[in-house]
Amino acid sequence: MRLLGACAVTAVVAAFVPLAGGDGESSAAVPACLTVAIICAALMSHMLYASSKALDDRRMAWLAIGTTVAMLGLITSLVALPSVFPGGGPVDSGANSAAARYVIWHVALILAGVFALVGVQATLRNLLIFGGSGALLLAWAAVASSPLGNLADGDGLTATMRVLVAVIVLAQAGVAFAWWRRAGGALNWGELCVLVMMGLAALDAFAYVWATGVFEGSWWASLALRAGQFAIPAVGLLIGFIAVAEKLREFERELAQNLVAERERARAHEERVTLDAERRERIQARIRRMTNGFGLDVAFQPIVDLASGKVVGAEALARFKDADGTAIPTERCFLDAHAVDMGVELELAVIKLALECHERRLPEGRYLALNVSPAVLEQDELAFAIARHRTDRPLVVEITEHQPVEDYVALSAQLDRLRALGVRVAVDDVGSGFASFRHVTRVNPDILKLDRTLVCGIDDDPVRQSLASAIVAFAKDVGATVVSEGIENESELCCLRGLAVGCGQGFYLARPNLGTVDAEVPQLTAVA
């Protein structure tokens, strides 16, 4: 669209704006226009040839050599101007010679377009023969007064010249149309610039044939179009090259970023793969010590009925200590265990210990909630451990998502096996993202546990309240219980009660306990 707009402006200028003033022959507009045309023709020739190399499109090579011949024709026209060499220069300045040069370089452009369209091989030999022939003809026209016969006289263009130019107009218009048809209307940027050059060249010849004489009437329109037919496509090609350069820079930046990221991933992978053997053995020894029962304990955090203050269950939470009794962060310990491929083994050890000690530490009738990852659910050992410690106490498995679930069909089969043992299923961290809702829809849980990030500040956040209310309504529809995690203050507790959240846990209610769990929360019981 920008090229078409530039063409329209050039046509308007050529039709309505006179370029000469006073003595036409001494006007600076003539050498100025020719100089612009020469510079742009040289630039366009270079860019067309570069395009033929870059795109492996040899058609552009023909247009490049044709534009070069046109540039030589414009140079001879400039040198022949009386304003450049008042006393006469090396080029014949007669009207007949000027008309011959005009015909030669226009025909060169037409032939270049035809050769490109019909697929003549753009070998170096063919290009040199074509360009050399055009240069020789122009040299002949520069020194001979009538190399192509009588084309112009004192009264202007002869009938022969007018016929020749009319044929040039039709030929250039035909080449432009054929160029467009060959591309099926889907022109790339370079082809569009060539089409613009051919179209403006045809307009130039059309204006030239109507001129009554030099410096008269449409001769000035022809001069303006002569400059425009090279200036506009040259600028268009330059814009295209700049756009390609910008794309290359973007690609280079993206590639550099990807290389940096890939290098970082490779470095991290290498660190994991080449983990120091001694350190790996040290971690394995520590995890093995814990799975054997040394440095491993289980804390129970009460799960409370928010309306009555009664404890309805407790969640088993792992607690770890090093050989010297120093506490180890739970998350770090599990990460270390997974790093040495002992994560599942450690999780099972925590579950077995919780099953062994819950009878004496939990009030009768309260359920025990066990955190279980999808990887552990795949293990038959989980069902065996639950079956071995089976009592009348209700059990709940809370599905965590430390690792993604790859196969929900297999997961459902394992959950059905646990449900057959009387175990209920809970989905942890509901409301923290799409993953938790995916669990809800695929697992059909008995308990939904609101994530602490949803509960934190819920009393001051209408958005959190709306989401929690929607989850409560959904749970009611599917017959599930809602448990809120991370209750830290009275305001959050009151808000959750108002939203009809049934149960909750958090530091405000009761902290994880390594001893016996009480049957009720005194501050809630008093309120109730």
N, C-alpha and C positions, 0 to 999 in steps of 0.2 A: 504493500500500500504506500509506503514511503517513496519507493521508486516511481510508482504511477503518479503520485502527487507531484514529484519533481518534474516528471515529463510534462504534466499538464501546465505547470508554472512556466516551463521553458517554452512550450507552444504558445501560451498567452503572451509572454514577453516578445517572442519572435513575430507574433501577429500584430501587436498593438504598440510596442515601444520602439521608436526609432533610435538607433544607436549612433547615428552620425549627426554632426552639427556643423554649420558653416561649410567650409570647403571639405567635401567628402573625402577627397583623395589624401588630405593631410590629417584626417581624423585619427586619433590614437586608438579608436575602437577597433579598427581592422587588425593592426599588429597585436593588440591586447587579446582579442578573441582567438586569433590564430595561435598565439603563444600558449594560452590556456588549453586549447585543443591539442597542441603538440605535447605539452607536459602530461596531460591526462591520458593521451594515447600511449605515451611511453609507459606510464604507470599501469595502464590497463593491459598492455602487451605483456609486461613482466608478470602481473598477477594471473593472467590467463595461462601463461606457460607454467607458472608455479602450481596452479590448480590442476593442470594436466598431469604433472608429476605426482602431486599429493593424492589425487583421486584416481589415478591411473586411467584417465579419460583423454585419449589422444585427440578427440575432436577439438578440445580446447587449444591444442597445439596449432591446428590450422587457423583458428581465430586469432591466436597470438601473432602468427606470422602475417596474417592479413592486416591486423591492426598496425603492425610494424611498417608495412608498405604504405598504409594510410598516413602514418606519422611522417614518413619520408616525403610524401606528397604535400603535406601541410608545411613541412620545413621549406620545400622549394617555393611554395606559394608565399611564405613569409619573406624569404630572401629576395623574391622578385618585386616586393612592394617598393614604389618610389620613395616612400617615407623612410624606408630602412636604408636604401642606397639611392640617394637623390640623383647621383650622376650615372646610375646604371650599375647593376651588380653582376655577379657571375651567372645569374639565371635570367633567361629571356622574360621580360616583363610585358610582352604583348598579350592582348586578349586572346588570341588564337592559341598561344602556348599555354596560357592559364587554363583555358577550357580543356585542352588535351590532358593536362595533369589532373584536373578534376575528374575526368572520365576514367583515367587509369586507376587512381586509388579507390574510387567507388567500385569499379569492376573487380579490383583485387579483393575487397571486402565480400562482394557477392560470391566470387569463386571460392574463397576460403570457407564461407558458410555452406556452399554446395558440396565441396569436398568433404567437409565434416559430416554432412547429412548422409551422403551416399557411402561413407565408410572408406574413402581412399586412405591407404596406409600412410600414417604421418611419420614416415621414417625420416632420418636426418637428411638423407639424399633428396627426398621429395620436397621437404621443407626448404632446403637450400635452393633447389631449382626454382621453386615457386617464388620465394623471396627475392632471389637474384634476378629473375625475369622482371618482376615488378620494379626493382631498383633500376635496372637497365632502361626500361621504358620511361621511367621518370627522368633519368639522366638525359635521355634523348629529347624528351619534352622540355627539359631545362635549357637546352642549347639550340634546338631546332624550332623554327617559327611555326611549322605546320606538320608535325609528325603523323597526325591522324587526318590530315586533309583540312579543308576550310571549315572551321567550327565557329568562328566569331569574326565579326568585322566592325566597322565603325557604327553600324546601326544596331549592334547587339549580337545575340546568338543567331546563328544560321538555322535554317530548317533542319539540316542534318544534325546539328547539335541538339536541337529540341527533341528530335526523334530519339537520339541516343539517350538523353536524360530521361525521357518518358519511359524507355525500356528499362533504364536503371531503377526508376521508381517502382515499376511493376515487379522487377526481379527482386529488389530488396524486400518489398512487401511480401512477395511469395516466399522468400527464404525465411522471413520472420514467422509467417503463418505455418510453414512446414516444420520449423523448429518447435513451435508450440504444439502442433499436432503430434509430432514424434514423441514428445514427452507426455502425451495424453492429458495435457492441461496441468500435470503435476510437476512443475518446473522447480528444480533446486535453485539456490541463490545465484550460482554462477550462470546457469542457463537463462535465468530471468534477466540478468545484466546483459547477456548477449542479445536477447530478444529486444531489450530496450535500445541497445546500440543500433540494431538493424532497423527498428521502427523509426527512430529519430533520423537515421541516415536517409530513409525513404522520404521523410518529411522535408529534409534538407534539399534533396534532389527535386522534390515537387515545388518547393519555393523557388529554387534556382531556375527551373524551366520557365517560370512565369516572369522572371525578371526582364525588364525591357533594356537593361544595360547595367554596367558596373556602377555601384553607388546609387542605384535607382530602385525604388519600390521594394519588391519582395527579395531583392538581392541581399538586403540587410537581414531579413528573416532567415534566409539561407545561411548567412554568416553566423547568426546566433545559434541556429540548430547545429551547425558544424562544430561549434564549441561544446554544445550541450550533449551531442551524441557520444562524445568521449568522456566529458566531465561527469555526467550523471552515472553511467555504469561504472566508471572508475571509483567514484565515491561509494557506490553500492558494493562493489567488490571489496573495497577497503573496510566497509562496515562488516561485511561477511567475515573477512579475515580477523577483524577485531573480536567478533562474536565467537569465532572458533578459538581464538587465543584465550578469551575469558572462560570458555567451557574447559579448555585444557588446563587452565589454572585451577578451576574448581575441581576438575578430576585429579589434578596433582595434589591439591590440598586433601581431598577425600582419600586418595591413595596413601598419602603420608600419614593421615590419621589412622587409617586401617592398618598400615604397617606398624605404627607405634602400638596400636592395640594388640595386633597379632604378636609383636615382639614381647609385649607385657604378658600376654597369655602363655606364650612359649616359655618365658622366664618362670612364670608361676608353675607351669607344668613341669619344667625341668627341676624346680625346687621340690615339687611333690615327688617326682620320680627319683630324684637323687637325694632324697631325705637321708640325712646322715644315719648310717646303720646303727651306731651306738645310741643315738637319740631315739630312733624307732624302737630299738630293743628296750630302752628305758621306759618308753611310753607303754609298750606292750606288757612289760613286767608290772607297771603300776596298775593298768587296767585288769590284768589277770589277778593281781592281788585283791582288787575290789570285787571281781566276780566270784572270788573264793570267800568273800564275806569280810575281808579286812579293809577298814576305811570306808565302808559303805553302810549307810543308815537310811531310814525312810522317815520323813516327817509327814504328819497328817494335818491338812488344813481343813477345818470344818466347813461344810456347806449348810447354810442356815435357811430355814423358812422365814422369809422377811416379815410375814404377818404375825407369826406366833413367837418367833425367837428360838424355836426348837431346832436342834441340829438334826438334819435328815441324812447326812452322809459326810464323807471326807475324801479329799483327793490326796493320793499318795505322791509325795515329792521326794526325789532322790537328794541325798546329802552325802558329800564326799570329803574325805580327809586323806592327806598324804601320810607317809610312814611316820613322820615326826609329829603328827596330830594337827598339822596346819590345814585349815579348811581350803578346799579347792572349789572355785566357782562351778556350778553345775553345768552350765552351757559349755564352758571350756573343756570340762572333762568329757562330755559327750562328743564334742568336736574332735578331740584327740583320739577318742575311741574309734570314730568313723574314719579318721585319717589312717589308722593302722588296721582297718577292716575288722574292728571288734565292737562296732556300735550296736549291732543286734544282740550280741552276747551280753553286753553291759545292760541294755534295756531289759532283757529277760531276767538278769540277776536282780534288778530292782523290783520287777514284778513278782518274782518268787519270794523275795524278802517281805514285800508288802502282804502277800497272801499268808505268809507264815506268822506274822505278828499282829494282824488286824483284829483277831478274835479277842485278845487281851487288852487292846488299846482303844477300841471303838465301843461305844454303848451298843447294847443289843438292838438289832433291828435296823441299824443305820447302814447305808450302802457304802461300799468301797469303790472309788473311782480310780482306774489305772490308765495312765497315759501310754498309748500304744501307737507307734508309727506304722505306716503301711508296710514297711519292710518286715517288721515283727509280726504283723498279721499274716504274712505269707508263711510263717514258720509253724509247723505242726506242734512244736514244743509249747507254744502259748496255750493251745487248747488242752494239751496234756497237763500242763501245770495247773490250769484252772480246774480241770477234772479231778486231779489228785487232792486239791485243797478245797473241794466242794463242801460247802456248809449251807445252812439256811440263810446266811447273810446275803443280801442282794449285791450283785457285782455290776459295775458299769465300766466299759472300755471307752476311753476318750480318744478319738482318732485325731492325732496331730498331723501336721503337714510339713515336717522337716524335709521330707523328700516327696516329689510329685507322684501321684498315682498314675501308673501307666495302663493298668487293666482293671476297670471297674467290675467286669464280669467275675474275674477271679476274686476280687475284694468282696463282692457280694456273697460269693460262695463261702468264704471264710467267716463272714459275719453271720450267715445263716447257721453255720456250725456252732458258733458261740451262742447264738440265740437259743439253739436247741439245748444248751446247758443252762439256760435261764439268765444269760447275761444280757443287759440292756446296752444300747449303743448311744454314745454322745458324740456330737461334732464340736470340736474346740474352735475357738477364735472366730465365731460367727460375726459378721459385720466388718471384718478386717479387709475384705477384698473379694474378688470374684471367685477365688479358689474355695473359700469357705462355703459360699452359696452353691458352688458346684457339688461339694460334698453333701450339702443338705438335700439337693435334688436327686442325687444318685444313691445315697446311703439310706435315706428314709429313717433318720435317727429318732430315738425316744427322748433325747435331751438336747437342747440347743444352748450352748454356752456363749454368752455375749462377750466379745473380746474386750480387754481392758482399755484399748485405744478408743473404743466406742463409749465406754462407761466414763472415762476420765473427763470431767468437766461437763457431763451431760446435763447438769442442773442449770447451766447457763447457755446451753446451745440448743436452739429449737430444731436444727437439722438432725442432730444426734437423737433428740427425743422422738422425732418423726420416724427415723429409721428403726429405733428400738421398739416403738409402738407397732410398726408394721411387722416386725419379727414376732412380737407377742401375739398379734392377730393371726399370723400364719401358723404359729405353734398351736394355737387353740383350734384352728381348723383341722390340723393333721393329728391332733391328740398328743402333742409333745409338751414337755416341760421346759421352761426357760430358766437358766441359771446365769446370773450376772457375775462376772469376774472383776476383780480389782476395785472393789468399793473402798474408798479411802477416807470418806468423811460423811457427816450426817446429812449434808445437803444432797449428795449423790444418792444416799439411801432413801431419803424422802421422795426424791424424784422418781426413783425406780419403783418404789411402792405405788406412787400415783399412776405409773404406767402399767400396773398390774403384773410386774415381773415377780414370779413366784418365789424364787430362791436366789441366794447370792453368797459370795465369799469375798474376802478381802481383809486387809490389815485392820480396818475399822471394826470389823466383826470379830475376827480371831486370826491370830498369826499361825503359821505352820508350827506344829507341836511334835517334839520328839518323844513326848510322854503320852499319858492317857488323855483322850479327847472328852471334854465335858458334854453333857447331854443337851445343854441349852446355853444361849448367850444372855447373861444377866441383864444387860442394859436394854435389850429388845424385849425380853420377857416382862420386865417391869413396865415398859410402855404398853405392851399388849394387854 
